[in-house]
Amino acid sequence: MTTGKKNPTGAGAIIAFLILGGAIVGGFMGQPSIGLLAGAGIGVAIALLLWLRERDK
C-alpha cells in the first residue's frame, strides 16, 4: 500500500531553461553574462518557491 505521499516536483529543468533563456536574451541585449545571472536567480527563486510549497505536503 502507499503512504499517501506524492513524489516531489523537480525544478532542475526550470533552472536550466531560465539560465539558457537569460543568456540568449542577454546576448541580444549585449550583456550575456548579466542575462545568465538573472536567469539563474529567477530559476533558483522559482525552485525555492516550489520547494516551500511542497514542503508541507
C-alpha positions, 0 to 999 in steps of 0.5 A: 500500500502507499503512504499517501505521499506524492513524489516531489516536483523537480525544478532542475529543468526550470533552472536550466531553461531560465539560465539558457533563456537569460543568456540568449536574451542577454546576448541580444541585449549585449550583456550575456553574462548579466542575462545568465545571472538573472536567469539563474536567480529567477530559476533558483527563486522559482525552485525555492518557491516550489520547494516551500510549497511542497514542503508541507505536503 
